[in-house]
Amino acid sequence: MQIADFPNCTTNAAGILMIVAENISKRFGRQILFESASFRINAKEKVGLVGRNGYGKTTLFRILIGEEHPDEGTISYPKNYRPGFMRQQPIFSRTTVLEEALSAIDSDENRAWEAEKALSGLGFSRDDIHKHPLELSGGFQVRLELARVLVSEPDMLLLDEPNNFLDITSIRWLSKFLRSWKKELILVTHDRNFMDAIVGHTLGIHRKKIRKVAGNTEKYYEQIALEEEIYEKTRMNDERRKKEIELFISRFRAKARLANMVQSRIKMLNKMENRSKLEKIKELEFSFSYAPTTAKYALTASHLSFSYGNGLPELLGNLSIAIGARDRICVIGKNGKGKTTLLKILAGMLEPHNGSLNVSQHTVIGYYEQSNVASLAETRTVVEEIQCELPDTDRQKAWDICGSMLFEGDDALKKTAVLSGGEKSRVVLGKIIARPTNLLLLDEPTNHLDMDACDALLAALDSYEGAVVMVTHNEMFLNALAERLIVFQGGKATVFEGGYDRFLEKIGWEDERDAAAPVNQNSVKPSQKELRKIKAEITSRRASTLKPLEKSMQDAENEIDILEKKLHELNARMIEASKARDGKSIAELSKEIHGCQSRIEELFEKLTQLSEEYDRQKKNFEELLSKAT
């Protein structure tokens, strides 16, 4: 995480601090990202930053945090303002996940419990927080970086695609966290539902300008469309009026008696603003080719189970499902629970250990997996990759597909090695489009796609005539498409007959089931005197419950501290004994070190249980006090 201090202090008329960008411009060679752009972020505003891939969102982020500078213009911050942002490739310097999460906080602050809560919300287990950060997968390293940013409580959060490596329950936790965030926030994400649930303003990069609108993304795009419609109508009216004036001038220029009128119209013409026709922005528009089938079911799976062996848990849990020819099924659950494995089994890339798979002879599968992006041949061009899925004689179709996926002209001749993640995702989708199918198996297809591309994919899936089975964490897709669900939860996969909203209502996620029960609406409201008495009783019970837990935790921490110092001394003595080849001392010291380590592990386990109980009790009393207010 980067923390920076900016010297400029800016306030509005009411004295409220704000961030102000004035006439900023940024170019890379001949490419202009934005020019003469001005905007401001007021105190406590939550702002969504939108714009297509390549329009400059990440560059604007880098300017806001001081890693880049605008070619022209200025960015002003309040004095001693601390923006916090997450890096996609973090650098770690601590020995445990918990220590790293706390690394941006002054050492005298005791915030371990808040850090553990953030780590838990982002999907870290109790064992994970004691691991070395470099033992984590790439995705969990990014989650750790996000936790570090959140725990540091900067003045403003700048989050660039924070949910890229999160699963659905972590995304829901992060959404709640950001909705309760009391300071400024600038958020970039391709997940429209996620953004709209959090932000109150939208900042958009469009046609090399930056524009801020009060409201969510829907409001922003409606405003842009309205303004461009008005602009075009005004331009056309101006063009028509100019032609009328020019015709008058040409007809009556030689008429002496109309000289004054002609001169008046010449002046009018010179004063009229020249409005250029808006350049048409290319839209991603495509559809999946359909291979007709008369089969009632595309695929039937019976009692599937699978394990990667070596003591690893069994996945799927005896799953059975019949996938109808027009089904829309979404696969949901935490990462690492078997969702990708299930799709690989359905696609025939893995054999189940138990159970059977019956694929109709008329079923043609289109399979999108996340690793497909990495499998593109770097020496091939975009059009050559598409051509691989088509007969040699159908070269024009390959070019047509390239155009529909926004690779027009020379862009289709780019080598895949130089493409961005979003561009590679579009190439893989183009390869699937090239072949007629009637069953799509899609593993998180929205990763790396921008908001407009996600909208186009949703429209294409909605109109597809075949069946769709899709792994996704994107709740917009879940709400719009899912008619049935395969849910990975509780160590197994189960089929839920119904949409995502109904799943949340009837079952929900395990992590969210401990929500407080609603207050009885029919109960008589107590008087103020009774409420004070109730609050006093609750406060007394809270003290008598929490203080012993606090003391036990403090005792455990003190003993751990003593034992860790002793362990350090024993290890030093062990080194000396090893150098002296003193076998007797080595044996005695080994026994002491083992006992010391065992006791430390016992105390950490006890401390974990105590802290969980403390958090649970504290939450219960907070809810009781809240109801008594």
C-alpha positions in Angstrom: 0.0 0.0 0.0 1.2 3.5 -0.8 0.6 6.4 1.7 1.4 9.9 0.5 1.2 13.4 1.9 0.1 16.2 -0.4 0.8 19.8 0.5 -2.1 21.6 -1.1 -5.1 22.3 1.1 -8.4 22.9 -0.6 -11.8 23.7 0.9 -15.1 24.6 -0.5 -17.3 27.6 0.5 -18.5 25.7 3.6 -14.9 24.9 4.7 -15.2 21.2 3.8 -12.1 19.6 2.5 -12.1 18.3 -1.0 -9.8 17.0 -3.8 -9.7 19.2 -6.9 -8.4 18.4 -10.4 -8.0 21.5 -12.6 -7.5 21.3 -16.4 -5.5 18.1 -16.3 -4.4 16.4 -19.5 -2.5 13.2 -20.2 -1.1 11.8 -23.4 1.0 8.8 -24.4 2.6 9.7 -27.7 -0.2 10.5 -30.1 -2.9 8.9 -27.9 -4.8 11.5 -25.8 -6.4 9.9 -22.8 -8.1 13.1 -21.5 -7.5 16.8 -21.9 -8.4 20.0 -19.9 -10.4 17.8 -17.5 -11.6 19.3 -14.2 -13.5 17.6 -11.3 -13.6 17.6 -7.5 -14.2 15.0 -4.8 -16.1 16.4 -1.8 -15.7 15.2 1.7 -17.2 11.7 2.4 -18.2 11.2 -1.3 -18.1 7.6 -2.7 -17.3 7.9 -6.4 -17.3 5.2 -9.1 -14.8 5.7 -11.9 -16.0 4.3 -15.3 -14.7 4.2 -18.8 -13.7 1.6 -21.3 -10.5 -0.4 -21.1 -7.7 1.8 -22.4 -9.5 5.1 -21.7 -7.2 6.0 -18.8 -8.8 4.9 -15.6 -5.7 3.3 -14.2 -3.6 6.2 -15.4 -5.9 8.6 -13.6 -5.5 6.5 -10.4 -1.7 6.7 -10.7 -2.0 10.5 -11.1 -4.2 10.8 -8.0 -1.7 8.8 -5.9 1.3 10.7 -7.2 2.9 7.9 -9.2 2.3 9.8 -12.4 1.9 13.5 -13.2 -0.5 15.1 -15.6 1.1 16.7 -18.7 -0.9 19.9 -17.9 -3.0 21.0 -14.9 -2.9 20.4 -11.2 -4.3 18.0 -8.5 -4.9 19.6 -5.1 -5.3 17.7 -1.8 -5.9 18.8 1.8 -2.7 19.1 3.8 -1.5 15.8 5.3 -4.1 13.9 3.3 -3.5 10.2 3.2 -4.8 8.3 0.1 -4.6 4.5 0.4 -4.5 2.3 -2.7 -3.9 -1.4 -3.4 -1.2 -2.7 -5.7 -2.0 -5.7 -8.0 1.6 -6.9 -7.4 2.2 -6.2 -3.7 5.6 -6.4 -2.0 5.7 -8.0 1.5 8.2 -7.5 4.3 6.6 -9.2 7.3 6.7 -12.9 8.3 3.0 -13.6 8.8 -0.2 -12.6 7.1 -1.5 -10.9 10.2 1.7 -8.9 10.7 1.5 -7.8 7.1 -2.1 -6.7 7.4 -1.0 -4.5 10.3 2.2 -3.2 8.7 0.8 0.2 7.6 -0.3 1.0 11.1 1.9 2.7 13.8 3.4 0.1 16.1 1.8 1.5 19.2 -1.7 0.9 17.8 -3.4 -2.3 18.9 -5.6 -3.2 15.9 -5.0 -6.9 15.6 -8.7 -7.7 16.1 -9.8 -5.4 13.3 -7.1 -6.9 11.0 -8.4 -10.4 11.8 -11.9 -9.4 11.0 -10.9 -7.9 7.6 -8.9 -11.0 6.8 -11.7 -13.2 7.7 -14.2 -11.2 5.6 -11.8 -11.5 2.6 -11.7 -15.3 2.9 -8.6 -16.0 5.1 -9.0 -18.9 7.6 -7.5 -19.0 11.1 -4.6 -21.0 9.9 -3.9 -18.6 7.0 -3.2 -15.6 9.2 -0.1 -17.3 10.6 1.3 -18.2 7.2 4.1 -16.4 5.5 2.6 -14.0 2.9 4.8 -15.6 0.1 3.1 -19.0 0.9 -0.2 -17.6 -0.4 -1.5 -17.9 -4.0 -1.3 -14.8 -6.2 -5.0 -14.2 -5.6 -4.7 -14.3 -1.8 -1.7 -12.1 -1.9 -3.8 -9.4 -3.6 -6.5 -10.0 -0.9 -3.9 -9.5 1.7 -2.9 -6.2 0.1 -6.5 -5.2 0.1 -6.8 -6.0 3.8 -3.7 -4.0 4.6 -5.2 -1.0 2.8 -8.6 -1.3 4.6 -7.1 -1.7 8.1 -4.8 1.3 7.6 -7.9 3.6 7.5 -6.6 6.2 5.0 -8.4 9.4 4.3 -9.4 8.2 0.9 -9.6 4.7 -0.6 -8.6 4.3 -4.2 -9.6 0.7 -5.3 -8.8 -0.5 -8.8 -10.8 -3.7 -9.5 -10.7 -4.9 -5.8 -13.0 -7.8 -6.5 -11.0 -9.4 -9.3 -9.6 -12.1 -7.0 -12.5 -12.3 -4.6 -15.2 -15.0 -4.4 -18.8 -14.2 -4.0 -19.0 -14.2 -0.2 -15.9 -12.0 0.0 -17.3 -9.6 -2.5 -20.5 -9.3 -0.5 -18.5 -8.7 2.7 -16.4 -6.0 0.9 -19.6 -4.4 -0.5 -21.0 -4.0 3.1 -17.6 -2.7 4.3 -17.4 0.0 1.6 -21.1 1.0 2.1 -20.2 1.8 5.7 -17.0 3.6 4.9 -17.2 7.1 6.3 -14.5 8.8 4.2 -13.8 9.4 0.5 -13.7 6.5 -1.9 -12.9 6.2 -5.6 -13.8 2.7 -7.0 -13.0 1.1 -10.4 -14.8 -2.2 -11.1 -16.3 -4.0 -14.1 -19.1 -5.3 -11.8 -21.9 -2.8 -12.3 -24.1 -4.2 -9.4 -21.2 -4.0 -7.0 -20.4 -0.4 -7.9 -24.0 0.8 -7.9 -24.6 -0.6 -4.5 -21.8 1.5 -3.0 -21.3 4.8 -4.9 -23.3 8.0 -4.8 -21.5 9.7 -7.7 -20.0 8.5 -11.0 -16.9 9.9 -12.6 -16.6 8.9 -16.2 -13.8 9.2 -18.8 -15.6 9.6 -22.2 -14.4 11.1 -25.5 -11.2 12.4 -23.8 -13.2 14.3 -21.2 -13.8 13.5 -17.5 -17.3 14.1 -16.2 -18.8 13.7 -12.8 -22.5 13.0 -12.3 -24.6 12.6 -9.1 -26.0 9.1 -9.1 -25.0 5.6 -10.1 -23.7 4.3 -13.5 -27.3 4.1 -14.9 -27.7 7.8 -14.2 -24.3 8.6 -15.7 -24.9 6.8 -18.9 -28.4 8.2 -19.3 -27.0 11.7 -18.8 -24.2 11.1 -21.4 -26.7 9.7 -23.9 -29.1 12.7 -23.4 -26.3 15.2 -23.8 -25.0 13.6 -27.0 -28.5 13.4 -28.4 -29.0 17.2 -27.7 -25.5 17.9 -29.2 -26.3 16.0 -32.4 -29.7 17.7 -32.8 -28.1 21.1 -32.2 -25.3 20.3 -34.6 -27.8 19.3 -37.3 -29.9 22.4 -36.7 -26.7 24.5 -36.9 -25.7 22.8 -40.2 -29.1 23.4 -41.7 -29.1 27.1 -40.5 -25.6 27.6 -41.9 -26.7 26.3 -45.3 -29.6 28.6 -45.3 -27.4 31.6 -44.4 -24.8 30.7 -47.0 -27.5 30.3 -49.7 -28.8 33.8 -48.8 -25.3 35.3 -49.0 -24.5 33.7 -52.3 -27.9 34.8 -53.8 -27.9 38.4 -52.6 -24.2 39.3 -52.3 -24.4 41.4 -55.6 -27.6 43.2 -54.6 -26.6 46.6 -53.3 -29.8 47.3 -51.6 -29.4 44.1 -49.5 -25.8 44.7 -48.6 -26.5 45.4 -45.0 -28.5 42.2 -44.6 -25.8 40.2 -46.4 -23.1 41.7 -44.0 -25.3 40.9 -41.0 -25.5 37.3 -42.1 -21.8 37.0 -42.7 -21.1 38.2 -39.2 -23.8 35.8 -37.9 -22.1 32.9 -39.8 -18.7 33.8 -38.4 -20.0 33.8 -34.9 -21.7 30.4 -35.2 -19.9 27.6 -33.4 -18.4 24.8 -35.5 -19.6 21.5 -34.0 -17.8 18.4 -35.3 -19.9 15.3 -35.8 -19.4 12.9 -32.9 -17.2 10.0 -33.8 -19.1 6.7 -33.6 -17.8 4.7 -30.7 -17.4 1.0 -31.6 -19.7 -1.2 -29.6 -19.0 -4.9 -28.7 -21.9 -6.7 -30.3 -21.9 -10.4 -30.9 -24.0 -13.5 -30.6 -23.1 -17.2 -30.0 -23.8 -19.5 -33.0 -26.3 -22.2 -32.2 -26.1 -25.8 -33.3 -29.8 -27.1 -33.5 -30.6 -30.1 -31.4 -33.8 -32.0 -30.6 -32.5 -33.5 -27.4 -34.4 -32.7 -24.3 -31.3 -32.8 -22.1 -27.8 -31.6 -23.2 -26.1 -33.5 -20.5 -26.9 -35.6 -17.5 -24.6 -36.2 -14.5 -25.3 -38.8 -11.8 -23.6 -39.1 -8.4 -20.4 -37.2 -9.4 -17.5 -37.0 -6.9 -13.9 -36.1 -7.4 -10.7 -35.7 -5.4 -7.2 -34.6 -6.3 -5.8 -37.2 -3.9 -2.9 -36.9 -1.4 -5.3 -36.5 1.5 -7.2 -33.6 -0.2 -10.9 -33.4 0.4 -13.5 -34.9 -1.9 -15.2 -32.4 -4.1 -18.8 -32.3 -5.5 -20.3 -34.6 -2.8 -22.3 -37.0 -4.9 -23.7 -34.4 -7.3 -26.5 -35.3 -9.7 -28.1 -32.9 -12.3 -29.8 -33.0 -15.6 -29.0 -30.0 -17.8 -31.9 -29.2 -20.1 -31.5 -28.0 -23.7 -32.4 -24.4 -22.7 -31.3 -24.2 -19.1 -29.6 -21.2 -17.5 -27.5 -22.6 -14.6 -25.0 -20.6 -12.5 -22.4 -22.2 -10.4 -21.6 -20.3 -7.2 -19.5 -20.7 -4.0 -16.2 -19.7 -2.5 -13.0 -20.2 -4.4 -11.2 -23.5 -4.1 -14.3 -25.5 -3.4 -14.6 -27.3 -6.8 -16.5 -25.0 -9.2 -13.8 -25.1 -11.9 -13.3 -28.8 -11.4 -17.0 -29.4 -12.0 -16.9 -27.5 -15.3 -13.8 -29.5 -16.4 -15.6 -32.7 -15.7 -18.7 -31.6 -17.6 -16.4 -30.5 -20.5 -14.8 -34.0 -20.5 -11.4 -32.7 -19.5 -11.4 -34.6 -16.2 -12.8 -38.0 -15.3 -14.9 -38.2 -12.2 -13.7 -40.7 -9.5 -17.3 -41.8 -9.0 -20.5 -41.4 -10.9 -21.3 -41.1 -14.5 -21.7 -38.4 -17.2 -24.1 -38.9 -20.2 -23.7 -36.3 -23.0 -26.3 -36.3 -25.7 -24.8 -37.2 -29.2 -26.2 -33.9 -30.5 -24.6 -31.8 -27.8 -21.8 -29.5 -29.0 -19.9 -27.8 -26.1 -18.3 -24.4 -26.1 -16.0 -24.2 -23.2 -14.5 -21.0 -21.8 -11.9 -21.6 -19.0 -9.7 -19.0 -17.3 -6.5 -20.7 -18.5 -7.7 -20.5 -22.1 -6.3 -16.9 -22.2 -2.8 -18.2 -21.3 -3.1 -21.0 -24.0 -3.3 -18.5 -26.9 -0.3 -18.9 -29.2 1.8 -15.7 -28.8 3.1 -16.0 -32.4 -0.4 -15.9 -33.9 -2.4 -12.9 -34.8 -5.9 -12.3 -33.6 -7.4 -13.3 -36.9 -5.2 -16.4 -37.1 -6.5 -17.5 -33.7 -10.1 -17.1 -34.8 -9.3 -18.9 -38.1 -8.1 -22.0 -36.2 -11.8 -22.6 -35.3 -13.0 -22.2 -38.9 -12.6 -24.1 -42.2 -9.7 -22.6 -44.3 -12.2 -21.4 -46.9 -14.1 -19.2 -44.4 -11.5 -16.4 -44.0 -14.1 -13.7 -44.3 -16.1 -15.0 -41.3 -12.9 -14.9 -39.2 -12.5 -11.2 -40.1 -16.2 -10.6 -39.4 -15.8 -12.1 -35.9 -12.7 -10.0 -35.3 -14.7 -6.9 -36.1 -17.6 -7.9 -33.8 -15.0 -8.4 -31.0 -13.6 -4.8 -31.6 -10.5 -6.0 -33.6 -11.0 -4.1 -36.8 -8.4 -3.5 -39.6 -4.8 -3.6 -38.3 -6.0 -4.5 -34.8 -6.9 -8.0 -36.1 -3.2 -8.4 -37.2 -1.8 -7.8 -33.7 0.1 -10.7 -32.1 -1.7 -12.1 -29.1 1.5 -11.6 -27.1 0.9 -7.9 -27.0 -2.8 -7.9 -26.1 -4.1 -6.9 -22.7 -6.0 -9.3 -20.4 -9.4 -7.9 -21.6 -8.4 -8.2 -25.3 -7.2 -11.8 -24.8 -10.6 -12.6 -23.2 -12.4 -11.2 -26.2 -10.2 -13.4 -28.5 -11.2 -16.5 -26.5 -14.9 -15.6 -26.7 -14.4 -15.0 -30.5 -13.0 -18.6 -30.8 -16.2 -19.9 -29.1 -18.4 -17.8 -31.3 -16.7 -19.2 -34.4 -18.2 -22.7 -33.9 -21.9 -23.4 -33.5 -22.7 -24.9 -30.1 -25.7 -25.8 -28.0 -24.1 -26.0 -24.5 -21.9 -23.2 -23.2 -19.7 -24.0 -20.2 -18.2 -20.6 -19.0 -15.8 -20.3 -16.1 -15.8 -16.6 -14.9 -16.0 -15.1 -18.4 -16.3 -11.5 -17.1 -12.8 -11.5 -15.6 -10.8 -8.8 -17.5 -13.8 -7.5 -19.4 -14.8 -3.9 -18.9 -18.3 -2.8 -18.0 -19.5 -2.3 -21.6 -18.1 -5.8 -22.6 -19.9 -7.4 -19.7 -23.2 -5.8 -20.8 -22.6 -7.2 -24.4 -21.8 -10.6 -23.0 -25.0 -10.6 -20.9 -27.1 -9.6 -23.9 -25.5 -12.4 -26.0 -26.1 -15.1 -23.3 -29.7 -13.9 -22.8 -30.5 -14.4 -26.6 -28.5 -17.7 -26.9 -30.8 -20.6 -27.9 -28.8 -23.3 -26.2 -28.0 -24.1 -22.5 -25.6 -22.2 -20.4 -23.7 -23.3 -17.3 -21.6 -20.5 -15.9 -19.3 -20.0 -12.9 -19.6 -16.4 -11.8 -19.3 -14.1 -8.8 -21.0 -11.3 -10.6 -24.4 -10.7 -9.0 -25.7 -8.8 -12.0 -25.3 -12.0 -14.1 -26.8 -14.1 -11.3 -29.8 -11.9 -11.0 -30.4 -11.6 -14.8 -29.7 -15.1 -16.0 -29.8 -17.8 -13.3 -32.9 -20.0 -13.3 -31.1 -22.8 -11.4 -28.0 -22.9 -9.2 -25.3 -25.3 -8.4 -24.2 -24.2 -4.9 -20.8 -25.1 -3.4 -21.3 -24.7 0.4 -20.8 -26.9 3.4 -18.2 -29.2 1.8 -20.5 -30.3 -1.1 -22.3 -29.2 -4.2 -26.1 -29.1 -4.3 -28.6 -28.1 -6.9 -31.0 -25.3 -6.0 -34.1 -25.0 -8.1 -34.7 -21.3 -8.4 -32.9 -18.0 -9.0 -30.3 -16.2 -6.9 -32.7 -13.9 -5.0 -34.7 -16.9 -3.9 -31.5 -18.7 -2.8 -30.6 -15.8 -0.7 -34.1 -15.7 0.8 -34.5 -19.4 1.4 -30.9 -20.6 2.2 -28.3 -17.8 2.0 -24.6 -17.9 2.6 -23.3 -19.6 5.8 -21.1 -16.6 6.6 -24.2 -14.3 6.7 -26.6 -16.4 8.7 -25.7 -15.0 12.1 -27.4 -11.7 11.3 -29.5 -10.3 14.2 -33.1 -11.3 14.4 -35.6 -8.5 13.6 -37.2 -6.7 16.5 -40.8 -7.7 17.1 -42.9 -5.0 15.4 -45.9 -5.7 17.6 -44.2 -5.2 20.9 -45.0 -2.1 23.1 -42.2 0.5 23.0 -40.7 0.9 26.5 -40.6 4.3 28.2 -37.4 6.3 28.4 -37.0 5.3 32.1 -37.4 1.6 31.3 -34.9 2.0 28.4 -32.3 3.5 30.7 -32.8 0.7 33.2 -32.5 -1.9 30.4 -29.3 -0.2 29.0 -27.8 -0.1 32.5 -28.4 -3.8 33.0 -27.0 -4.7 29.6 -23.9 -2.5 30.2 -23.3 -4.2 33.6 -23.7 -7.7 32.0 -21.3 -6.7 29.2 -18.6 -5.6 31.7 -18.9 -8.8 33.7 -18.8 -10.9 30.6 -16.1 -9.1 28.6 -13.6 -8.2 31.3 -12.8 -11.8 32.3 -12.3 -12.6 28.6 -10.0 -9.5 28.2 -8.0 -10.6 31.2 -7.6 -14.2 29.9 -6.5 -12.9 26.5 -4.0 -10.5 28.1 -2.6 -13.4 30.3 -2.3 -15.6 27.2 -0.5 -12.8 25.3 1.9 -12.2 28.3 2.7 -15.8 28.6 3.3 -16.1 24.8 5.7 -13.1 25.0 7.7 -14.7 27.8 7.9 -18.1 26.1 8.9 -16.5 22.7 11.8 -14.7 24.5 12.7 -18.0 26.2 12.5 -19.8 22.9 14.9 -17.2 21.4 17.4 -17.9 24.2 17.1 -21.7 23.8 17.7 -21.4 20.0 20.8 -19.4 20.7 22.0 -22.0 23.2 21.3 -24.7 20.7 23.5 -23.0 18.1 26.4 -22.9 20.6 25.8 -26.5 21.7 25.8 -27.6 18.0 29.1 -25.8 17.4 30.6 -27.5 20.5 29.1 -30.8 19.4 27.7 -31.2 22.9 25.3 -34.1 22.4 23.9 -34.1 25.9 23.1 -30.4 25.8 21.6 -30.7 22.4 19.2 -33.5 23.6 18.2 -31.5 26.7 17.7 -28.3 24.7 15.7 -30.0 22.0 13.3 -31.3 24.6 13.0 -27.8 26.1 12.5 -26.2 22.7 9.8 -28.7 21.8 8.0 -28.2 25.0 8.2 -24.4 24.6 6.9 -24.5 21.0 4.0 -26.9 22.0 3.0 -24.5 24.8 3.1 -21.5 22.5 0.8 -23.3 20.0 -1.6 -24.2 22.8 -1.7 -20.6 23.9 -2.3 -19.3 20.3 -5.2 -21.8 20.0 -6.6 -20.7 23.3 -6.2 -17.0 22.3 -8.0 -17.6 19.0 -10.9 -19.2 20.9 -11.0 -16.4 23.4 -10.9 -13.8 20.7 -13.8 -15.4 18.8 -15.8 -15.7 22.0 -15.0 -12.0 22.8 -16.1 -10.8 19.4 -19.3 -12.9 19.5 -20.2 -11.6 23.0 -19.3 -8.0 22.1 -21.4 -8.1 19.0 -24.4 -9.5 20.9 -24.2 -6.8 23.5 -23.8 -4.1 20.8 -27.0 -5.4 19.2 -28.8 -5.5 22.5 -27.7 -1.9 23.3 -28.7 -0.8 19.8 -32.2 -2.2 20.3 -32.5 -0.5 23.7 -31.7 2.9 22.2 
